[in-house]
Amino acid sequence: MSSRQLRKLQKQKEEELLNLQHVAADKGGEESSEDEPIVTKPRGNMFSGFAALQDDDENENESSEEEPAHQAPQEQAVEQVAPAKTSKKSKKKKKKGKQTKPSAPAQNEAKSIDEVDRALEELKLEAYPSGGSVVAAPADKATNILDKLLRINLQHLKAINEMRMIFGKAIDVAELEQRSEGNQQPVRRGEGVNLETFLSASAGNVGQGNRGVFEATLRANPFVDGKRTWPPGTPLGLKMIRVSDESQDEVEFAFAHDSNYDSLESGFFGLVQMLDPMQIVTYLYRYPYHVSSLLQVSKVAQQDQNSALAADLIERAVFTFGRVSLNGFRKKLETGQARLSFARPENRQFYLAGFNLIQKLALKGTYLTALEWSKLLLSLNHDDPYAVVNWIHVLAIRAQESEWFIDFCNSPLFDDPKNVYAKQSLPLAHLQLDDTPTAISTLVEGMKTLPWLYCALFSALNLDTPQPVWGIQPRDDDEALHTKLYIHLTKELWSTPQRTSLLKQAAATIPTAISTRDLPPPTAVSLATTRFVFLDNAPALMAAVPRGMLHAASPNFEFDPFPPAREANLFSSPAQSLPWAAAE
């Protein structure tokens, strides 16, 4: 490289350092720079243009007055940033026009530029030793810790990626077969057509062009890859909005309904009151992407022992939320700073769809994907309204995410006494890391804290109950439910020779019987735990739920189990309050 080029690169390096100093002195500049990559990210998804076309074509009944308000800031950001990158992009285009192999000097120059870029990145890290805290406003320490632990990798939300890691090319062959089946003409409604075929058919005539646009969006979804066996359709008026200021670290979003979707919700609730499942099935046939109908009919399919259809409908519901999600929402998921209020009925549908998806993913053995979805739901609301922490400790062990789970157990979330049971799987994480001494000491601490739990665990594993925990029973109904729930979820985890041996070794180190006299009072069963037990649908667990919890929730429907009290809800339309009006 010539001396002139070296001087030029050195000058660029000095300018970058100067810019970093300006950024560190100006907080406002930092906030605006955080938003720029979202708008100007190079070479986005190749299907994003088709997805945008589809949204324009399909949402004919939606109001278009809000779109300029949301799009205007993005367009301004593009106009501000684009001139700075024009020269680089034009150079890249010129290089792409040449098909000849680059010369050796050109390769050396590119290599030198890469080295300078790496040096600049190192300088940036030195300028921000604490992750950008130089310019960011101080936030709650506990929240920051959880945000980092609950960052979402969007690639891990799709089960197909985990299945490729497990099965390799075999899963791609199966996927091609599924696509070929989707190319077949859908069967029309008639006698002898099963429920799955009926719901995969389209209620109306779909033009070849519209079907092509729809198929282009199937794989552009951030949450679930769509299937060609699904009928074409629009989100019907479902959308997402940003509630709080985007410049804040934590940004609240919300799903919302337009007037057309509100009418569908009213019609759906009227069908629910008729107590005829086939009426809702027909309703879903007419409106194949109505989320409440998808969730309800998935329960019907589950009762008919059609687990495949039930899982398919849940995926379609999650797909519907994904196709209307905002880019800013997805970016905040990656930093663990997106929030969804559980007080909004529209948001609770997403929580319910996500919880049901976790159940299906766990049954399929895609534990890493199920864990990522559990982290997502918890990141959206640290109050954990669906008690997914009960899933997290099981899935983390099954997915071999031991190091992450140890850090998670050390987070402020476990300062809450209600999460002490989920922490009892921590010894298994240490054991996976071949740290047997720490596993034993952690297990001994757990036995002294929850002796009745380990008495029940030894019994469930058909092991002789050791003297330190022998005969110790839960002190009330709340502890009895927590104990049964933990055993229900983790019995298979503990039932290996290595792990049962660990239990015996830990119990042998306790010299005397454990006393419960000095232990803290029992933790009451929360409404979140009640929702978890209700959706788990285990009769033995439901029988253990305190009667007061079951009768306190009114109304209670499968499409919105154990909702908050009426006054705690944020209703955006009269249709959302219909369940409460019917219960009065």
N, C-alpha and C positions, 0 to 999 in steps of 0.2 A: 504494500500500500504506500502511496506517495506521502511525502511530508505534508503536502497541502491537505490531503484527505485526513491525515491524523490530526492536524490543527483544527479542521472542521469538526471532527468527532469530539475533540477536547472542548471546543466551544459549546457544542450541544450539551456535553456533560455539565459544564459550568452553568448553563441556562437552566438545566433540570434541577440542579442544587439550589439555585436562586428561587425557582418556583416553589420548591419544597419549603423553603423558609417563609415565603409569603403565605403558603397554605397553613403552616403552623401558627402564624400570627393572626390569621383571619378565620374565625369559626364559620362564618357564613359561606365562605368559599368552599370549605370542606363539605358542608351540607349539600351545596349544589353539585359538587363533583361526584358525590355518591349517587346522585340520580342519573348522571350522564350515561354511565355504561348500560343502564337499563334501556335507554332509548337508542343508543348508537352502537349497540352490540353488533359486530360485523357478522355477516353471513348467518342470519337466523335460520329457523326451520324452513326448509324448502316448501313446506305445505302451508306456511302461515298465510300466504296470499290467498290460497284457496279457502282457508278457514275464514278469512275476513270476508271473502265473497259470499261464502255460505251464510254467515251471520247477517249480511245485508239482504240476501235473497229470502232467507227463511223467516226472519223476525218481522213479517209484514205488519203484524198487529201491535208491535211494540212502538212506544213513543221514541221518536228520533230527536227530540228536542234536547235531551240530556247529553247526547254524543259530543257536540261541539265543546261543551263545558269540560268534558273529560279529555278530549283530544287536543284542545288548544295548548295546554302546557307542554305536551309531548312535541307538538309541531314546533313550538318556539325553541324547545331544547335542541331539536334537530337542526334548526336554522343557525343556532349559536355555535354548535359544535362542528357542523359539516365543513365549513371553510378550512378549519385547522387540519382536516384529514384529506382534503381534496388532492393535494400533491402526491401523497403516498398512494392513494387508491389509483390515480392515473398511472403512476409508475408501475404498479402491479398489473394493471390491465395491459400496458405495453409489453411487459415481460411475458405475460400469458399469450400474447399474440405471436411470439416467436417460439417455434417448436424445436429449435436447435439447442444442443447441450450448452450450458453456460461455460464460459472460458475459465481457466484457472484463476486469473486475477479477480474475476467477478466473484468466484467462490471464496477467495481469501478475504475480499472486502466484506462479503456477507458474514463470514465467520467473525471478522473483527467487529462488525456492528453488533452481532449477537453477544460478543464478549462485553462490549460497552453496555448493552442493555442489561446484562446480568449484573454488572457492577452498579448500574443505576438502581436496580431492584434492591441490591444489598444496602445502598445508601438510603433508600426509602425505609427499609426496615430499621436502620439505625436512627432515622429521624423520628420514627414512631415506635419506640421501644415497648410501649404498653398497648399495642393494638389500636392506635389512633386516639388514645385517651388525652393526648395533648390538646386536641381541638374539640373533642366531644364533651358535652355536658355530663357531669357525674350522675350516674344512675344508681338505683338500688343494687347493692352487691349481690344479694340473693337472686334477684331477677337476672342479673348478668350471668351468673354461674349456670342457671337453668337454661338460659338462652343458648349458651355455648354447647351445653350437653344435648340440647334438643334441636340442633341444626339438622335440616332435612336435605338429603341427597335425592333429588327428584328421580334419578335413575333407579334408585332403590325402591321406589313406590310401585314399580311394575313387576309383577310376578314373573313375567316372561324372561326378564333379565336374570333373575335368580335361577330359573329353570334351565336357562342356557348354561349357566355355570355348573349345574348339577348333571344335566343330561347331554350337554354338548350339541352336536349337529342333529341328534335324533329329534330334539324338540322342534327344530326348523322344518324337518320333514313332516311332522305331525301338523305343524301350522299350515304348510302348503296344502295338505289334505283338507284342512278346515276351510281354507280359502276356496278350494274347488267346490266344496259343498255349498259355500255361500253363493257361488256363481249360478247355481241352479235356480230355476224359476220358483218363487214361493207358491206354496199350495194354497188354494183359495179355501175360504171357510166353508165347511160342510160336514156332513155326518162322517164319523170315523177319523176325524182330524184330532190329534192329541193336542194338549194344552201348549206344549212347546212349539209345535208347528204353527198353531193358530196365532200365537203371540209374535212369531217371527215374520208374519205376513203383514203387508201394508194395507191400511184401511181404505186408501184411495189410490188413484192412478198417479204414479210417479214418473215424470218424464225422464228420459235417459240422461239428459243434461244435469238435472237436479240430483239424480242418483250418483252421477259421477262426482259432482261437487261434494256430496255427503261422504262418499267413500274416500275422498281426498283428506277429509278431516279425521278419519278413524284413527290414524296413527299420529296425528298432531296433538293428541290429548296429553296433558301433563300427568294425569293420574292413572288412566287405564287405556290400554290399546283397544280401540273398538273392533267389533267383529262384523264381517260382511253378512253374517246371518241376521243381523239386527235390521229392523225396518227403517227406512229413511224417515227423518222427522226433524222438527225444530225444537229448541228449548221451550217453546210455547209461552215465552214471556218471563222466564227465569233469567236473572241477571245478577251481577255483583257490583257493589258500590264501595267506595272508600268512605269511612265514617270520620276518622280523625285525620289530623294534619300529617301529610306525607313526610314532612321534615323531621318529625319526631323519630326516636329510636324505635319505639313500639308503635305500630300502626294498626288501628282497628278497621276491619273490613266487615262487610255483611252481604249475605245473599238477599235479594229483593224480588218481589213479584210485581208485575204490572197488572192493570185492571183485568186483562184477559186471563192471566194466571189465577187471580183472585176468584174469578167466576168458576174456574176449574176446581179450585179448592172447596168452594161452596157445594158444587155438584158432587164432589167426592165424599164430603162428609154426609150428605144426604143419602148416598148409597151405603155408607157404613152403617147408618142407623137402620137400614132395611135388613141387615143381618143376612144378606145373600151374597156369598163370595163371587158367584158367577157374574153378578151385576158389575162388580169392580173389575173382573177380568175383561168383560166387554168394554168397559170404560178405558182400560189400558190399551185395548186393541185400537180404539179410536184415537187415543192420545198416548203414543208409545213412549214418550219421554216425560210423562207426568210423574214426578218423584214420589209423591205420596202413594200413588197407585202401584208403582214399581215395588216399593217397600212392603205394601200390604199383600200384593199378589205373591211376593217371594215367600211370605209366611204360609199362604195357601199351598204353594208348591212344596214347601217343607213338610206340611202336614200330609200331603199326598205321597211322601217318600221320594220326591223328585228333587234330590239335592243339587243335581246339575243345573236344573232350571232355576232353582232358588238362587244359586250362586251367580248365574248369568244375569238375572234381574237386578241383583245387588250391584254387579259390575256396571250395568247399564245406568243405574242411578248415579253412581260415582262418576261415570263418564259424562253424564249430563252436567254435573257440577263443574267438572274439569273444563268443558267446552265454553263455559261462561266466565271462568275465573280470570281475574285481571293479571297482567304481567307483573305489576307491583306486588300483588299478593304472593305470587310464586317466588319473587325475589326475596321477600321478607320471610318466607318459609325457609329459605336456604340459610338465613341468619338466625332463625328461631325467634323472630320478632313480630310475626303476624298474630293478630288476635281476632277471635270471633266470639261475640257475646252469646252466652247460652240463654239469655233472656229473650232473644228473638226467635220465634217459632220457625222462621225460614232457616236460621242457622242450625237449629236442633235437628232438622232433617239431614243436614250434612254430617253432624255428629253420629246420628243413628246409622246412616249409610256406611260411614267409615268403620263404626264398631262392627256392624254385620260383615263387612269385608274382612276385617281382622279375623273373625271367626272362621270364615271360609278359607282364608289363606293358611291359617294354622292347621285346619283339617287336611289341606293339600300338602302340607309339609314344607311350605315356603316360609320358614320362620324368620328369615332376615327381612323379607318384605313385610310380614305381619308386624315385626318389631318397628320398622320404619313408620308404618301407619299408626302404631300406638304412640310413638314419639310425636308424630304430627298432631294427633288429637290433644295430647297433653301440652304441646307447645302453644296451641291456640288458646288454651285456658288452663292456667296452672292450678286452678281450683279442682280440676279433674272431675267434671260433672258426670262422666260415665265410668269412673274408677278404673281407668285403663292401666293404672299402676299394677293392678292384679294380673294383667296380661304381661306387662313388661318384664317382671322378674322371671317368669316362665320362658318367655320367648328369648330373652337375652342369654339364658343358659343353653337353650336348644340351638340358638344361632351361633354359639361360641363367641359371644361378645362379652367376654368376662371382664376385660380391662375397663370397657365402657361402663359396665354394670357396677363395678366397684366404685368408680368415680361418681356414678349416679347415686349410689347409696350414701355417699359422703356429702351429697348436696343438701341444701337447706330444706328440700322437699320432705326429707325424712325426719325433720324436727317435729313434724306433725305426728301425734301418737297413732292416728288412724292408719299410717303406712308401716307400722312396726312389723306387721305380719309379712308383708312383701319383702322385708329386709331379711327374713329368715332363710332365703335362698342364697344369701351372700357366701356362706361356706362353700357352696358348690362352685362358685366363681373362683375362689381361691384354689380349690382342688383342681379345677381345669388348668390353672397356671402352675400346677405342681408345687404349690405352697401349702403343704399339709399342716405344718405347725400353726400357721395363721388360720387355716380352715378349722382346726380343732378349737383354738382359743375363741374364735368367733362363734362357733357352735355352742361352746360352754356358756358364753355370755347370753346367747339366745335361750338356752335351757333355763337359765336363772331368771330371765325376763318373762318368758311364756312357758312355764313348765307344763301346763295343761295341753298346750299344742303338741309338745314332744311326746307326752304320754299317749295322745291320740295317734301320733305318727308311728310310734313303735307298734301300736296295736294294728294299725292299718297295713303295716308291712309284715305282719305276722312274726314279729320279733318279741322276745321276752322283754317286758318293760323293766328297765333298770331301777334300782332302789331310789335314786335321787328324784325321779319324776313319777314314781309308781303311785297310782290311785288319785292323782291330782286332776280335778275336773274343772271345767269352765265355771266361773263364779256367777254368771247370769246368762240370759238368752243372747245378748249381744256377743259375748265372748264365744258362746257356742256356735253362732253363725260364722264368725270370723275363723274359728278353728276348722269347721266343716268345709268352708270355702277354700282354705289353704290346702287341706288334705285332698280335696276334689281336684285341684289344679296341679298339684306337685307330686302326687303319689308315685306316678311313673318316673318322675325325675329321680326320686330317692331309691327306687327299687333296683339298684344294681349292686353287685357284691362290694365294689369299692366304696360306694356311698353308704351302704348299710354298715360296713366296717368302720367308716368314719364316725357314724352315730354312736356305735358301741365304744369306740376309743374315747370320744368326748365325754360320754356319760361315766366312764370308768375313772376319769380324773376328778369327778365331784365326790368328795368324801362322805358327805352327809345328805340327808333329804332336804330338798329345797322348800323353804317356807314362803307362802304367799302373803304373809301378814304385812310385810313392808312394801309390797308392790303397789304401784299407782292404781287408782280406781279403773274399772273397765271402761273401754272406749265405746261410746254409743254407735250403733249402726247408722251410717249416713244414708241420705237419699240416693247418693251416687252409688253406693254399694248395693242398695236395693234395686236400682236400675240394672246394674251388672248381673245380679242374681236372676232378675226377671228375664233378661235377654239370654242368659246362659241356659235357661229352661230345664234345669235339673230339678225334678220333683222333690228330692230330699233337701235341697237347699231352699226351695220355695217354702217348704214346710217349716224351716227354721227361721224364716224372716219374722221378726216381731209383729204381732197382729196390728199394733198401732201404726206401724209404717205402711202396711198394706191399705188400711182404711183411711189414712190421712191424706192420701193423694187422690184428688178428684178434680177433673176426670182422669182416666187412665186408658189409653188406647195403644195398640201395638205400633201405630205410626208416630206416637209421641208418648212413650212410656214414662210415667211418674213425672209430669212436667212441674215446673215451679208453681208456686201459688199464683193465683190470677193477678194479684197486685204487683207481683215481681216480674211480670211479662212486659215486653215492649211490643205492643201490637201495632201493625202498620195498616191494617184493614179490618173491617168488621168480620170478615170470613174467618180470621184467625181466632176470634173469641167464641166461635160457635160451640166448640166442645164444652166450654165452661157454662155457656147459656143453657145447653141441653142438660147439664148435670144439676142445675139449680131447681 
